[in-house]
Structure formats: structure tokens, C-alpha cells
Amino acid sequence: MVEDHKEYSAILDVLRANPRGMSVTQIAEAIGMNRISVARYLDVLRTSGQVDMEPYGQAKVYYLSQRVPISAMLNFSSDMVVVLSKEQRVVDANTNFLRLFNLTREKLLDKPIHNVLHPVSPDLSIQKRIDSALEGEEVIEEIRILKDDEELFFRMKIIPTAFTDGSPGITILLEEITEQKRSMDALIENEKKFRMLFNNANDSIILHAITDDGHTAGFIEVNDVACEKLGYTREALLQMNLEAVTSAESLELYPEFLDRIFREGHATFEEIQLRKDGTRIPVETSTHLFELNQRLVMIAISRDITERKEMQQLEREAFTQIEKNLAQFATLTNHIRNPLSVIVAYEDMLPGEASEKILEQAHIINGILTQLDCGWLESMEMRDFLKRRYQLFEEFTES
């Protein structure tokens, strides 16, 4: 062993005392040895990995090697690492690799890697990747390994390696990405579900970008219903903003809406949206603020309330007619009672039997008019109830 020779020990001691490095001449002078012998010993020490050399112009500076033994380096890694010979037999492996396959070092060493590593990826040929690495190409692949009926995912790197004797080999590093893979798969699945719900909603949905100073910017995303209702393609809408699809009178109210949204985090209001062809669509919009990719956005869910507005208009028109009918009804009974009073006044001028008949019929007519008066009062009470209950007809609060 080289450390048994006093010459080697002397060189190592003097280099240890001079960590910045020394030239061959400086080492020879320090230990009292000729330069040729020192150079020869230094070559042996470099080959054994105990000394490193760096050229500085024409000079060569030697210093103690800071290398860590490969077995120790393998265990520094959190990955699973295995080193193979050119015959693809295991030369060394770290603790994580042994733990993954439930093997001891003694059982693993000199085994063909194909007897150990069995990826379940049907389209992955380990042999082709190893051949590429032996030709000097670094290979990176994603593989699946079945362990105790559990599917594990790894990012595999196959790296060309050279041993100290100059023979080629390869190093395989397995980085476990099972949790990342499952999280990504779950994220993709959730995104698919969100996309399905997003585009199958009955209402128009638009995601608005929000500027730092609290104003709406362009559209980030729109669903299929928004495209259909507004008459634009998705690509066209994503190039637009709120002003392009909102009526002027609604835009005037937006500062108030936005103030409420930023104070409470949400708001519901009515507005008028504009189709591509200029058609006005009354909608009820529900808005919420939330963070998306560390960016504040606003989701606006707009429901077409055209039918509701049309129904309200019909109700207003019907109520207006009711008001007119009640007003006419109030005077109608008086118009009937006045001539009836005249008829009754002339009944004395008729024979007795005719007079009795007139009085009898007049009494019946008066009873009917009394019933009509009661009905009118009930109708007025019902009208007042409707006003209080639905608050739809404030313009008719005065009869």
C-alpha cells in the first residue's frame, strides 16, 4: 500500500501543511528529494485518488484530494443509485436502492440489473436505454415499478460512467416521484371535472383578471354558455374585456359594484350585457373574488333573466289594468244608483201592483250593488297586499 512508504507519507504530510498546493519543485525541496522521484510518486498518488493536480500556465500545482469514497457519496443522495459494469452487473448501490428492492448488498452485488429492475411500463426497454448510455448518451425516462402490489413512479437517469481502470460502466439514479405523479394526476382529474362542470353549467361564466389598483382587466377564461349567449368564439372573447360586452348604463354602475365586491368579497346585481349583434340581454350576475395562481381574479356567473323581466312587465301591465278597473268600478255603482233612485221616486205614479213590482226589483238591484261595493273593497285590500308582498309595483302606490 502506498501509505506504507515513507516517501509517500512525506509528500502527503507536506501537502497537508500547505493546503493551497505546491509545485513539484517546492515539494522536492521541502522533503529533500529529487524532482524526478517526487513527480513519479505524485503520479501514483494521483492514480490512487489521494492527490489532485491543477495546471497554472506552465506549472502544475498539487494538493491533497478532497474526494469522498464513492460508497459514501452514493449514500449522500436521497435518490436510489446503482452502479453497473459494462456487462450490466451491479458493482455498487446505495442504501436507498437496497431498501427499495428489499435486498442486502451481498445479494445484490454482481447480479445482472435485469434480474433486479423490472419496470411495468410496457413501452420502456431498459436494454435500449443502457446501450445508449454505454455509447455516451445520458438517458432520462419516467418508469413505474410494482412493489408489494403498490405502483411506484420514478424519474430514471442512466448516466455513462468510467471506472478508475478506464473501463466503461453506467450509473442509474431513481428519483421517486410517486406523490408528485399522484398529485398531478389528481390535479388533471380535478381540472377535467372542473372543465366539465364549467362548460356544462346553465349560466354564463367569465373569469376576469383584476389589476393591482382594483379594476377589471381582460377575460381569463369563459365557458361555452358565455360564448353562445354573447355570440362570440372563445378565442374572440379571451381578447376582450368587460367594456366590450356590457351596456353603457351598466358600466356606469360598475364602480359601485366593484366597491361592494372588494369590501365583501362577493356581490349580486343586475346588468345589461350586449351580444355581438347588439342585442341587449338582461342578466343577474353573481360575482366572487378568489386567488388563482397567486393572482386575484373575479368569477362572474350571469343568469339570463329575459323571461323574468318579460313576466314582470306583464305583471305591471296587468296591475295597471286592475288599477283602472277598480277606479271605474268605484264610480260604476254610483252611476247605477243615481238612475235607480229616480226610478223609485216615480213609482208612486203607477198603479199599486206595478209600484210594488218596481220597489221589489229596485231592492234586488241595490243588494247587488252592495255586493259589488264589498267586492271592490276586497279587491282594494288584495291590491294593497300585493304591493307590500312583492314590492313590484311601487309606481302604483297611489290609487
C-alpha positions as a printed Julia matrix, in Angstrom:
399×3 Matrix{Float64}:
    0.0     0.0     0.0
    1.32    3.45   -0.86
    0.73    4.86    2.62
    3.27    2.33    3.95
    6.13    4.01    2.12
    7.81    6.87    3.95
    8.26    8.79    0.69
    4.51    8.83    0.08
    3.87    9.78    3.71
    6.35   12.62    3.48
    4.7    14.01    0.36
    1.22   13.74    1.91
    2.44   15.44    5.12
    3.96   18.39    3.31
    0.84   18.82    1.15
   -1.34   18.65    4.26
    0.72   21.51    5.71
    0.25   23.53    2.51
   -3.47   23.17    1.58
   -3.19   25.81   -1.17
   -0.97   23.44   -3.15
    2.71   23.1    -4.12
    4.69   22.58   -7.29
    6.95   19.55   -7.84
    9.99   21.72   -7.18
    8.58   23.03   -3.89
    7.7    19.53   -2.71
   11.14   18.19   -3.67
   12.87   20.99   -1.74
   10.59   20.54    1.28
   11.3    16.79    1.69
   14.85   16.7     0.31
   14.17   14.51   -2.71
   14.96   14.94   -6.42
   12.22   16.27   -8.67
   12.02   13.15  -10.89
   11.3    10.85   -7.94
    8.76   13.29   -6.5
    6.97   13.51   -9.86
    6.81    9.7   -10.07
    5.38    9.39   -6.54
    2.88   12.14   -7.28
    1.63   10.22  -10.34
    0.98    7.17   -8.14
   -0.81    9.27   -5.53
   -2.97   10.88   -8.18
   -3.9     7.5    -9.63
   -4.94    6.27   -6.17
   -7.08    9.37   -5.71
   -5.12   10.81   -2.76
   -3.7    13.81   -4.61
   -5.19   16.2    -7.19
   -3.39   18.45   -9.65
   -4.32   21.7   -11.39
   -2.22   23.35  -14.14
   -1.35   27.02  -13.77
    0.26   28.09  -17.05
    3.43   26.0   -17.41
    3.39   24.98  -13.72
    1.48   22.14  -12.09
    0.18   22.57   -8.55
   -0.53   19.52   -6.39
   -2.75   19.37   -3.3
   -4.47   16.78   -1.17
   -7.56   15.31   -2.78
  -10.9    16.22   -1.21
  -12.65   13.28   -2.83
  -15.15   11.26   -0.86
  -15.19    7.47   -1.36
  -17.84    6.52   -3.92
  -19.71    4.31   -1.41
  -20.07    7.29    0.91
  -21.13    9.57   -1.96
  -23.84    7.15   -3.02
  -25.42    7.32    0.41
  -25.36   11.11    0.41
  -28.02   11.03   -2.3
  -31.72   10.83   -1.47
  -32.21    9.0    -4.79
  -31.84    5.27   -5.36
  -28.44    4.77   -7.01
  -26.9     1.67   -8.56
  -23.58    1.43  -10.43
  -23.2    -1.18  -13.19
  -20.26   -2.65  -15.06
  -20.21   -2.71  -18.84
  -21.62   -6.25  -18.54
  -24.59   -4.62  -16.76
  -23.89   -6.33  -13.44
  -24.22   -4.46  -10.15
  -20.93   -3.03   -8.89
  -22.31   -0.91   -6.07
  -25.61    0.51   -4.8
  -26.66    2.88   -2.06
  -28.83    2.12    0.95
  -31.96    3.61   -0.62
  -31.68    1.3    -3.62
  -31.24   -1.73   -1.36
  -34.24   -0.68    0.73
  -36.41   -0.21   -2.36
  -35.88   -3.79   -3.51
  -35.57   -5.34   -0.01
  -32.08   -6.68   -0.76
  -28.79   -6.86    1.11
  -25.59   -5.63   -0.52
  -24.2    -9.17   -0.61
  -27.24  -10.49   -2.5
  -27.25   -7.58   -4.93
  -23.57   -7.34   -5.93
  -22.68   -8.89   -9.28
  -26.34   -9.54  -10.12
  -27.5    -8.64  -13.66
  -29.58   -5.49  -13.38
  -32.39   -7.11  -15.4
  -32.88   -9.57  -12.54
  -33.48   -6.67  -10.15
  -35.11   -3.79  -12.0
  -38.47   -4.71  -13.57
  -40.33   -1.61  -14.8
  -44.01   -2.2   -15.54
  -44.01    0.44  -18.28
  -44.89   -1.63  -21.37
  -43.18    0.73  -23.8
  -39.93    1.05  -21.85
  -36.94   -1.04  -22.9
  -34.22   -0.84  -20.24
  -31.76   -2.58  -22.53
  -32.06    0.1   -25.23
  -31.51    2.84  -22.67
  -28.47    1.09  -21.19
  -26.98    0.62  -24.67
  -27.43    4.36  -25.3
  -25.68    5.16  -22.01
  -22.77    2.86  -22.83
  -22.39    4.82  -26.07
  -22.01    8.02  -24.04
  -25.59    9.32  -24.07
  -27.35   10.36  -20.84
  -30.91    8.99  -20.72
  -33.83   10.32  -18.67
  -37.1     8.37  -18.53
  -40.15    8.03  -16.29
  -40.78    4.47  -15.13
  -43.26    2.57  -12.96
  -42.23   -0.16  -10.55
  -44.58   -2.53   -8.74
  -43.63   -3.08   -5.1
  -45.84   -5.12   -2.78
  -48.79   -4.57   -5.15
  -48.24   -0.8    -4.96
  -47.39    1.11   -8.11
  -44.47    3.5    -7.59
  -43.29    6.14  -10.04
  -39.66    7.17  -10.6
  -37.68    9.52  -12.8
  -34.79    7.36  -14.03
  -31.45    8.77  -15.16
  -28.93    6.49  -16.85
  -25.51    8.15  -16.88
  -22.34    6.96  -18.67
  -19.65    6.2   -16.09
  -15.92    5.49  -16.3
  -14.11    3.44  -13.66
  -10.57    4.19  -12.44
   -9.16    1.46  -14.66
  -10.69    3.22  -17.69
  -13.4     0.62  -18.3
  -16.89    1.91  -19.14
  -19.92    1.48  -16.92
  -23.21    3.15  -16.15
  -24.92    4.67  -13.12
  -28.69    4.5   -12.71
  -30.4     7.05  -10.46
  -34.06    6.6    -9.49
  -35.82    9.67   -8.12
  -39.18    8.75   -6.61
  -41.97   10.96   -7.94
  -44.95    8.89   -6.77
  -46.53   11.69   -4.72
  -45.84   14.24   -7.45
  -47.36   11.9   -10.03
  -50.44   11.21   -7.93
  -50.85   14.89   -7.14
  -50.51   15.74  -10.82
  -52.97   13.01  -11.81
  -55.42   14.26   -9.17
  -54.93   17.81  -10.41
  -55.56   16.74  -14.01
  -58.63   14.78  -12.93
  -59.94   17.73  -10.91
  -59.28   20.03  -13.84
  -61.24   17.69  -16.12
  -64.16   17.66  -13.67
  -63.98   21.44  -13.28
  -63.86   21.87  -17.05
  -66.86   19.58  -17.45
  -68.86   21.48  -14.79
  -67.6    24.8   -16.13
  -68.8    24.13  -19.66
  -71.99   22.28  -18.71
  -73.29   24.99  -16.42
  -76.6    26.57  -17.46
  -75.27   30.07  -16.78
  -72.64   32.19  -18.46
  -69.32   32.11  -16.56
  -66.46   34.55  -17.13
  -63.2    34.84  -15.18
  -61.98   38.45  -15.05
  -58.39   39.49  -14.4
  -58.08   42.13  -11.66
  -55.41   44.83  -11.83
  -53.3    45.87   -8.84
  -55.33   49.05   -8.49
  -58.61   47.13   -8.27
  -60.03   47.36  -11.8
  -61.19   44.63  -14.13
  -58.84   43.77  -16.97
  -59.3    41.21  -19.75
  -61.09   37.88  -19.59
  -59.0    34.91  -18.39
  -61.5    32.16  -19.18
  -65.06   31.82  -20.49
  -67.39   28.85  -20.67
  -69.37   27.57  -23.65
  -72.6    29.2   -22.46
  -70.93   32.63  -22.35
  -69.78   32.15  -25.95
  -73.25   31.05  -27.05
  -75.1    33.84  -25.2
  -72.78   36.62  -26.35
  -72.34   35.31  -29.89
  -68.52   35.17  -29.89
  -65.99   32.36  -30.17
  -63.93   31.54  -27.1
  -60.8    32.87  -28.81
  -62.5    36.18  -29.57
  -63.84   36.61  -26.03
  -60.42   35.96  -24.5
  -59.18   39.02  -26.41
  -61.96   41.2   -24.97
  -62.84   42.86  -21.68
  -65.86   43.93  -19.64
  -66.48   47.14  -21.61
  -66.94   45.19  -24.85
  -69.93   43.14  -23.64
  -71.66   45.48  -21.15
  -74.16   48.27  -21.81
  -73.18   51.87  -21.1
  -75.73   52.3   -18.29
  -74.47   49.14  -16.56
  -70.85   50.26  -16.87
  -71.73   53.47  -15.03
  -72.8    51.37  -12.03
  -69.7    49.14  -12.04
  -67.6    51.33   -9.7
  -70.31   50.82   -7.08
  -70.45   47.08   -7.82
  -66.66   46.71   -7.6
  -66.55   48.64   -4.35
  -69.04   46.22   -2.85
  -67.15   43.21   -4.27
  -63.84   44.34   -2.73
  -65.48   45.13    0.62
  -67.45   41.91    0.95
  -65.67   39.54   -1.44
  -68.86   38.99   -3.44
  -71.85   40.84   -4.85
  -75.01   40.12   -6.84
  -76.56   42.7    -9.17
  -78.5    43.12  -12.38
  -76.9    44.44  -15.56
  -77.37   44.5   -19.31
  -74.97   42.51  -21.47
  -74.54   43.09  -25.21
  -74.45   40.37  -27.83
  -72.19   40.63  -30.85
  -75.23   41.65  -32.94
  -76.14   44.4   -30.45
  -79.0    42.54  -28.76
  -79.41   43.56  -25.1
  -79.58   40.7   -22.59
  -80.77   41.45  -19.04
  -78.8    39.26  -16.62
  -78.42   38.74  -12.89
  -74.69   38.49  -12.17
  -73.2    36.87   -9.07
  -69.52   37.72   -8.52
  -66.84   36.37   -6.18
  -63.17   37.2    -5.67
  -60.54   34.47   -5.24
  -56.87   33.76   -5.92
  -55.81   31.78   -8.96
  -52.1    31.02   -9.37
  -51.29   33.72   -6.79
  -53.29   36.24   -8.8
  -56.54   37.93   -7.77
  -59.38   37.16  -10.17
  -63.14   37.65  -10.22
  -65.59   34.97  -11.31
  -68.84   36.35  -12.71
  -71.78   33.96  -13.13
  -74.52   35.62  -15.19
  -78.05   34.23  -15.5
  -80.26   35.35  -18.36
  -83.37   36.93  -16.79
  -85.1    37.92  -20.04
  -88.15   35.77  -19.2
  -88.26   37.15  -15.67
  -88.18   40.72  -16.98
  -90.89   39.93  -19.54
  -93.04   38.38  -16.8
  -92.53   41.42  -14.58
  -93.57   43.65  -17.46
  -96.72   41.57  -17.97
  -97.44   41.79  -14.24
  -97.04   45.56  -14.34
  -99.36   45.83  -17.3
 -101.9    43.55  -15.62
 -101.69   45.55  -12.41
 -102.16   48.78  -14.33
 -105.32   47.36  -15.85
 -106.52   46.24  -12.42
 -105.99   49.77  -11.12
 -108.02   51.19  -14.0
 -110.77   48.6   -13.5
 -111.0    49.37   -9.78
 -111.2    53.08  -10.47
 -114.01   52.5   -12.97
 -115.71   50.07  -10.62
 -115.71   52.62   -7.82
 -117.84   55.03   -9.89
 -119.94   52.44  -11.67
 -122.18   51.65   -8.71
 -122.88   55.35   -8.2
 -123.78   55.67  -11.86
 -126.3    52.86  -11.39
 -127.72   54.07   -8.03
 -128.48   57.55   -9.32
 -130.93   56.49  -12.08
 -132.29   53.8    -9.76
 -133.22   56.48   -7.25
 -135.08   58.38   -9.97
 -136.97   55.24  -10.96
 -138.0    54.6    -7.34
 -139.15   58.22   -6.98
 -141.64   57.76   -9.84
 -143.11   54.51   -8.54
 -145.95   56.41   -6.71
 -147.3    57.5   -10.06
 -148.02   53.92  -11.07
 -150.86   51.59  -10.05
 -150.37   49.72   -6.78
 -149.33   46.38   -8.23
 -146.82   47.97  -10.63
 -145.43   50.14   -7.85
 -144.78   47.09   -5.72
 -143.01   45.35   -8.61
 -140.74   48.35   -9.18
 -139.83   48.59   -5.49
 -139.12   44.86   -5.36
 -136.75   45.0    -8.34
 -135.1    48.18   -7.07
 -134.4    46.43   -3.77
 -132.79   43.5    -5.61
 -130.62   45.83   -7.71
 -129.5    47.71   -4.6
 -128.49   44.42   -2.97
 -126.4    43.56   -6.0
 -124.73   46.97   -5.86
 -123.97   46.46   -2.17
 -122.29   43.16   -3.01
 -120.3    44.91   -5.73
 -119.16   47.51   -3.19
 -117.97   44.73   -0.87
 -116.12   43.11   -3.75
 -114.5    46.42   -4.61
 -113.27   46.81   -1.01
 -111.87   43.26   -1.04
 -110.12   43.96   -4.35
 -108.54   47.1    -2.89
 -107.28   45.13    0.09
 -105.84   42.45   -2.21
 -104.12   45.13   -4.33
 -102.52   46.64   -1.23
 -101.35   43.18   -0.11
  -99.71   42.54   -3.48
  -97.89   45.85   -3.28
  -96.5    45.05    0.16
  -95.74   41.39   -0.59
  -93.92   41.66   -3.92
  -92.84   45.28   -3.97
  -93.08   45.14   -7.74
  -95.48   47.94   -8.37
  -94.2    50.92   -6.42
  -95.32   53.2    -9.23
  -98.9    52.33   -8.34
  -98.8    53.03   -4.6
 -101.11   55.97   -5.13
 -104.58   54.97   -6.34
